[in-house]
């Protein structure tokens, strides 16, 4: 769930319960999320695993290879 989606959900809940609306997301919030993602990727690399492409690699084991075009 993105920051914006969470904000909209929290605003909806607050309105239903008659509470004040939460503060809107700011640019710092996005930076924090990017930092957490970068740190997770860094730890993955330190552990000796691939930081990118793990989902595609996992799907590649289950899905047949796509035929290449011969143009």
C-alpha positions in Angstrom: 0.0 0.0 0.0 1.4 3.4 -1.0 1.7 6.3 1.4 -1.1 8.1 -0.5 -3.4 5.1 -0.2 -2.8 4.8 3.5 -3.5 8.5 4.0 -6.8 8.2 2.1 -7.8 5.2 4.2 -6.9 6.9 7.4 -8.8 10.0 6.4 -11.9 8.0 5.6 -11.7 6.2 8.9 -11.3 9.4 10.8 -14.3 11.0 9.0 -16.4 7.9 9.8 -15.4 8.1 13.5 -15.7 11.8 13.8 -12.1 12.3 14.6 -9.7 14.9 13.2 -8.0 14.1 9.9 -4.4 12.9 10.0 -1.7 15.1 8.5 -1.0 14.8 4.8 2.0 12.8 3.7 5.1 14.8 3.0 8.2 14.5 0.8 10.2 13.3 3.9 7.9 10.3 4.2 8.8 9.2 0.7 12.5 9.6 1.4 12.2 7.4 4.5 10.4 4.7 2.5 13.1 4.8 -0.2 15.8 4.7 2.5 14.3 1.6 4.1 14.1 -0.1 0.7 17.7 0.8 -0.1 18.9 -0.5 3.3 17.0 -3.8 2.7 18.7 -4.2 -0.7 22.1 -3.4 0.9 21.6 -6.1 3.5 20.5 -8.5 0.8 23.8 -7.9 -1.1 25.8 -8.3 2.1 24.1 -11.7 2.7 25.3 -12.8 -0.8 21.9 -12.8 -2.5 20.8 -10.8 -5.6 19.3 -7.5 -4.7 17.3 -7.1 -8.0 15.4 -9.5 -10.1 14.5 -12.1 -7.5 10.8 -12.0 -8.4 11.5 -12.3 -12.1 14.0 -15.1 -11.5 11.5 -17.0 -9.3 8.8 -16.7 -12.0 11.3 -17.8 -14.6 11.7 -21.1 -12.9 7.9 -21.8 -13.2 7.0 -20.2 -16.5 8.3 -21.5 -19.8 10.8 -19.3 -21.7 9.3 -16.9 -24.3 10.2 -17.5 -27.9 12.6 -14.9 -29.3 11.7 -13.1 -32.5 13.9 -13.6 -35.6 13.5 -10.3 -37.3 
